Amino acid sequence: MSNPIDDPGHGHSPAAWTAVTIMLLAFVVGTYFFVSHNSLGVYISAGVLVAGLLVGWLMAKLGWGVKGPKYVPKGH
């Protein structure tokens, strides 16, 4: 059982979902480029992966994180 007072939210926020989606797509596309021996594509995918991390951080700072004012948690 989880205690709702101590529950940090486990990343169920628009900021977390957006960051993870961008980074997952970058990883999949980067893996394809790696197998295809396209080094430029791998480097671009690595840059998109880092950009996904920055987008998630920026969205959290703008209030879309777990404890942000724009985030409304939904019941399970």
Residue pairs with C-beta under 8 A, 6 or more apart in sequence:
8 66
9 66
9 67
9 73
11 17
11 20
11 66
12 66
12 73
13 60
13 64
13 65
13 66
13 68
13 71
14 59
14 64
14 70
14 71
15 56
15 57
15 59
15 60
15 64
15 65
15 66
15 68
15 71
16 56
16 60
16 65
16 66
18 52
18 55
18 56
18 59
19 52
19 53
19 55
19 56
19 57
19 59
20 52
20 56
21 52
22 48
22 49
22 51
22 52
22 55
22 56
23 49
23 52
23 53
25 48
26 45
26 46
26 48
26 49
26 51
26 52
27 45
27 49
29 41
29 45
29 48
30 41
30 42
30 45
30 46
30 48
30 49
32 41
33 39
33 40
33 41
33 42
33 44
33 45
34 42
59 65
60 66
60 68
62 68
62 70
63 69
63 70
63 71
64 70
64 71
65 71
